[in-house]
């Protein structure tokens, strides 16, 4: 969680249910003769590419980078959008969010978290092919034509997509536009694809897999792994069934997609090429989950070794860390921990934080700013009851900490009007000692060989997490709850 705010780019992965025969035929007809990228599309892609890198953690330079780029360009070439792999730019993003997306002009992106979730080269290629399929079908242009001020909000600017839920949440109810945190990238990338567009992109991804010589069934198995991971992410982040992780929010029926993709894959020539061993060798030792430079989540605690900062969320709440902020979710309320410019003017800071939620055009009457000290840290806060269209009256609070004379951090929380679920969280903020900060280690993917005495339970116990070890292990390896392991089998675990 560095000091910049995030524009949510939820332009990615996957789909919904089954299209009608007519839609499927139309998609097949359109995809049979793709139009090459135009000069304008290439120029637009080149314009937005550096902004995407800046807002999404930057390109990840690692031993895996060349491998990811090679596979991405190979699958992208199958689209017919260009005549050479060199015309595509594939970027391996340093992000712990399961995500992939593509923009016009041949720019394709995938996060290291999603690469780690893939269990074979073919599965990773399937995700990338799906995203290229969106650009081949010019879905982004159609989404932009549907854009309105109400649905182009940057996620963090409105307390985060995970915080607000699927229907616009508080920001939608208040009508806030959060101009500070939304912009061109949000306008282009945060709109949802339609069901038919997702189906078309998935069909194209399967087609590209087959053309590239991969097993087209790899798309279905990748979707299954994503469905399993969605369930784990939802539980870990303290979300309910109506508020799912970022990449999954536009694709609410992953189980149905698995079946549909498997059915469509059987229409293509059979192939067994998945290159699982190649993929596992490539990702062995790769950074996984939070980058300590952006803070890490350990159970109920968030710790940032560079900022020397720590806080804990209450029981029943979960956290989700992005490169720009920490979202806190639970049945009793939702919150965001983030930062903004601070000059020492506390009222100006509180004002700006409230306006980031409700927009410049609305006023929050929060009364007097209260001042206190939390674990030796000067703190200041204000609250207001706010009327919403969807949730009635809610309590909106900004609780800020003066970290330095020119640096502050703050929580923004939303809870029922007569509820105070975050008091312990506000009081938990403290500074890490140098020793505590040095003890925070990165997590890495390790590929291990199953021994004769190994079971799901024994391998899951080696996962570097305090909770949901078994669920995390199963999802990471695309395994169901009743899965059995075979001696000699290669599996992924997460270690420090």
N, C-alpha and C positions, 0 to 999 in steps of 0.2 A: 504494500500500500504506500506508494510514493506520494509526493505532494501534489500531483496533478489529478484532475477529475476525469472520469472515464466517460466516453461515449459508447454506449452499448452497441455492439455490432452483432446482432442476433440474426445474421443473414443466412444461417447455415443449415446444416445437416437435415436432411430427411423429410418425412412425409406423414400422411394420414392413412386413409383407407383405400377402398377399391373404386376405380373409375368405371363409368359405364363403357360398354363396347364402343359407342360412338366417340367418347372422349379418347379412348385408347387408340382408335383408328386415326383420329385427328392428330394425336401426339405423334404417332408413327409416321404419318404423312409429313408433318412439319419437320421431324428430326431426320428424315431421309435426305434432305437437301439443305443442310445448314448454310447460312450465309456467312462468308468470311467476315472477320472484324473490319469495320470501317476505320478510316483515318481518325474520325471524330471519337470513336469508341476507344481507340488506342490512346488518344490524347487525354481523354477523360480518366482512363485507368492510370496513366502516368501521373496525372495531377493528384489523384487521391491516394496513390500508393504510399508516399512518404507520410501522409497524415495517418494512414492506417497503422503503419509501423510505430509511429509515435504514440498512438492511443492504445495499442494492443500489446505492449510489452517489448516491442522490437523484434528483429530477426534473431533467432537463436543459433549462434555459431557453435557447433559441436561436432563430434565425430559422426553424428547421424545426419547432419545437414545435407551433404552431397547425396546420400541415399534417398532421403525424402524428396529432394529436388528431381532426382533422376526418375523415380517412380511417378511423381506428379506430372512431369513433362511427357512421359510416355503415355500415360492415360489421357492427358489433355489433347494430345495429337490425334487421338481416335475420334475426336469430335468433328474434325473437318473444318474447324474455325481458322486454321492456319496450315501452311504447308511444311513447317519446320518446327521442331521442338524448341529451337532457339527463340521463337516468337512468343513463347509463354514464359512468364515469371512466376515461379513457385517459391513461396516463402514459408519457412519453418518458424513458427512464432513461439516466443518464450512466454507461454501462458499456461496456467494450471487449470484452465477451463476447457472442457470437452467441446471443441468447436472447429468448424471448417467453413470456409465461404469462398466465393469467387466474385470478381467484379469484371466489368467489360474491359476489353482490350487484352485479355489473356493473363490476368493477374489472379493467382490461386493461392489460398492460405490454409494452413492446418496447424493446430497447436500441438505442442509436445505431449500434452495430456491425452489428446485423441490418438496420436501416434502410439503412445504406450498402451492404450486400450485395445488397439488392433492386435489380433493374434496371428496375423500373417501379412505378407506383402499385398496379397490380393484383397484382403479386407481394407487395408489402408487405401489401396487404389480405388476400391468401390466408393468410399466416402468422397475422395477427390473427384471421381468421375461424376458423382451426383451433383457436386457443386459446379463443375464445368457444364453439366447439362442445363443448369439454370441459366448460365450465360448464353449457351447455344440457342436456347429457346427465348432469349431476350426477356426473361421474367422481370429483371430489374426495371426495365422501361415501363412495364405494365404496373409494377408496384408504385413507381414514382407518379404515375398518372392518377393513382388512387390517394396520393398523399394529401393530408389536411393538417392544419395546425394541431389538431387534437391527437393525431396518431404518429407524429414524428418526434416525440419527446425523447431526449437522451435518457437512458435508464437511470443513471446516477442522479441526474438533475431532478428527478421526481421521486427521490428516495429509493431508486433502484427497482428494476423489474421484479426481482425476487421479493422485494419488500411490499410492492404495491399489488401484486397478483395479476390475474389475466385480464381484468376488465378496466384497467386504468387506475384502480384503487383510489387513494386519497387525492392524488394530483388530478385524476380524471374528474373526481367529484367536485374539486375546488375550481377546476378550469385553469389551473396554473400551467404556464407554458415553459417555465424554467429556462429562460433564454440563455442563462449563463452556461448551462451544461448541454445545450443541444445546438446542432449546427448542420452543416452539409452532410457530414458522415452519418449523423443520426437520421437525417431525412432519407438518405438512400438505403441505409442498412437495417433499420430497426422495424420496418414494416414486415408483416407476416406474408409468406407466400400462401396462395390459395391451395385448397386441397388438390385440385386438378394440376396445378403447377408442380406441387411436390411429387405427385404420381408420375408426371411426365419426366421430371428430373431423375427420379429413381429408375424409371424404365431406360432412360438414356445411359445412366451409370452402368446398368447391367449390360447394355449393348456394348459400351466401351470396354468393359471387362472382357467380354467374349472376343471382341476384335483384337484386343491386346494379348490374347492367348491365356488369360486367367480363367479360373473356375468361376462362372457367373453366379454360382450359389454363394460365393463369398459375400455378396451384398446382404443376403438374408442372415448369415451368421454374424456379420458386423452389426446389423440392426438388432439382433438378439443381445449382443454384448452391450449395446447402447441402452436397450430396455432395462437390462439388469443394473447397469450403472446409474440410470435415472432413478431407480427405486432406492439405491443406496444413497445417492446424493440427496434425495428428498428427505430421507430419515436423518442423515448426518446434519443437514442444514436446518433441521427443525421445521420443515415445511409440511403443509398438508397437501392433500391430493389436488387442490385447486391452485397451488402455487409451487411450481416445479423449477428446477435449475434453468439457467439462462438459455442454453442451447436447446433444451427440450421444450421450452414454452410454446414454440410454434409447431410442435409435432406431438400432439397429445395422445396418439394411439399407436405406440411403437410395436406392441404385440401383434396387432393386425397387420402392420407393415411387414413383419417377418414372414408371415404366411404368403402375403401377396408377392413379395420379392422372390420367394422360393418357387412359386408357381410360374412367374414370368421367366425366371432363369432357365427353367426346363425347356423353354422354346428354342434355346440356342444349343449349338453342338456341345456335347459333354466335354469337360476338361477337368483334370485333377490338379492343375498347376496353381498352387497357392504360395509357395516359397515361404512356408512358415519358419523353417530353420534359419533361412537368410534373414528374415525379419527379426527373429528373437536374438540372433547374434548381433544384429545392428543396434538394437536398443538396450542390450545388456550394459548396465552401468549408467544409463541416462538419468538425468535429473528428473524427479517426479514430484508432483503436487507443488506446494508452495515453494517459491524461491525465497530463501531466507532474507535476501536483499529487500523483499517486499513484505516480510512478516510471515509467521507460520501459525497454524492452529494446532493446539495440543489439547484434545479433550474439550473442556469448557473455557480454555484460556487462549488468548491471542497474544503473541509476543513478537516484537519487532527489534531484532538485535542492533540494527544501525541507528534507529531512533531511541533505543534504550527504553522501550515502552512495553507495558503489559496491562491487560485487563481481563476480566472473567465475566462470562454471561451467566445468568441464573439457570438453575436446573429447569429442564423443559424447553430451553432455547438452544438453537444451533447457529453456527456461523458459516459464512461463505466468503472467502477472501478473493478479491480480484486484484489486478495490478494497481488499482486506484482507491479502493475502499473496502470496508468489511461490512457485509450485510448480516444482521442478526434477526432471526425469525423464530416465532413460537406462537402458540395459541393465544397468549396473553398480550401480544403486541409485536411490533416490528421496529427495527432501528437500523441506522447506518452510522458507522464511524468513519470520519473523513476529515478533511482540512480545507482551508481557503486562506487567502491573503490576510495577514494580520499586521497592524501597525501600532498596536497598543491601545486602540480605540475599541473598547469592549462593546459599546452600543452599536457601533458600525458593524462589528463582527456578527453580533446576534441578529441585527437587521438583515444582513446579507444571507445568513443561514436560513432565516425564515422565508425570505424572498426566493431562495433557491427551491423551496418547496411549493409555494403558492403562486409564484410569478410576480413580476414587477407591478402588475396592475392592481393587486389586492393587498390589503393592509391587515396585519395580524396585531390585535391589541393585547400585547402580552404584559403590559404594566411595567412594574419595576424589575430591573435586573438584580438578581440575588448574587451575593458573593460569599465564597467560602474557601476553605483549604482542604484538599484531598491528598492525604499522604505526603504533605509538604509541598504540594503543587497548588498554586493559585488557581481557583476555578470560579466561573461565573455562569449563570443559567437563567432561563426564563421559560415560562409555559403559558399556553393559552388553550381554551376550549374552542374548537373550530367546528362549525356546522358543515357537514358534507351531504351530498345528494344520496350517496349509496349507503353510508354507514352511520348516519345520524351525527350526533355530537361526539367528537373524539378529542383526546388530549394530545396536543402537539408540544414537544419540549425540545429546546436546544440547550445542551449542557456542554460547556467549553472549558478547556484547560490551557492556561498560559504556560507553554512549554519553555519558551524563551521570550525575551522582550519583543521579538519580531516573528514569533512562530506560535501557532495555537492549533489544537485539534478539537474536534467536537463530535458528540453524538447528536443525531436527530432521532427522536423516538415518537411513535404513534401508538396509543393505547386507548382503551375505553376511558371515558371522561372521568370516572371515579376510581380509576385503578392506577397503582404505582408499581408496576412489575420490575422496573429497571433501577430501583434505588441501590441495590447491592452492586450492580454493574457500574453505576456512576462512582460509587465509593471504592471500587476495586482498582482504578487506574493508578499505576505506580511506575516508578523508574526502575529499570533493570540495572543491576550492578555490572561491572565489566566482566566478572566471572560468569554471571548468569547469561549475559549476551554471548560470550564465547562458547558456552555449552550448547547453544542452539545449532544443530547440524542439519544439512540438507538430506532429504530422502532420495533414494535412487532405486531404479528398477534393477532387480537381479533375476537372472534366468537360472533356475536350478533343475537338476534331474531328480525325478521322484525315485526314492529308494524303496526297497521291499517293505520296510516298516512304516513308511510315510503314509499319512492319511490327510484328508482335507483339514482335519482338526490340528494335526501337528504342524502342517505347513502354514495354516492361517495364524497359528500362535507366533510365528516368526515375523508377521506383518508389523511394521513400525508404527502402530497406532494404539491408542488407549481404548478405543471402542470399535464395535462392528468389524472386528478382524475377519471373521468368517465370511460375512457378507462382502467385504471389500475384496477378499481373495477370490471368491467365486466370480464376482463381476469382472475383475481384472482379467480373468482367464476365460470368460464367456461360458461359465459352467452353471448349471442349475443346482438347486439345493440338494438334490439326491444324487449328485454326480459322484462317481468313484474314480480313483486314480489308478494308473498302471505303472508298474516299475519301469523306469527308463523314459517315461514321458517327461517332456520339458514343460515347465510352468513358470509363471512370473510371481515373484514376491516383491514387497517393498521393504527396504532396509535403510538404516541410517548410513 
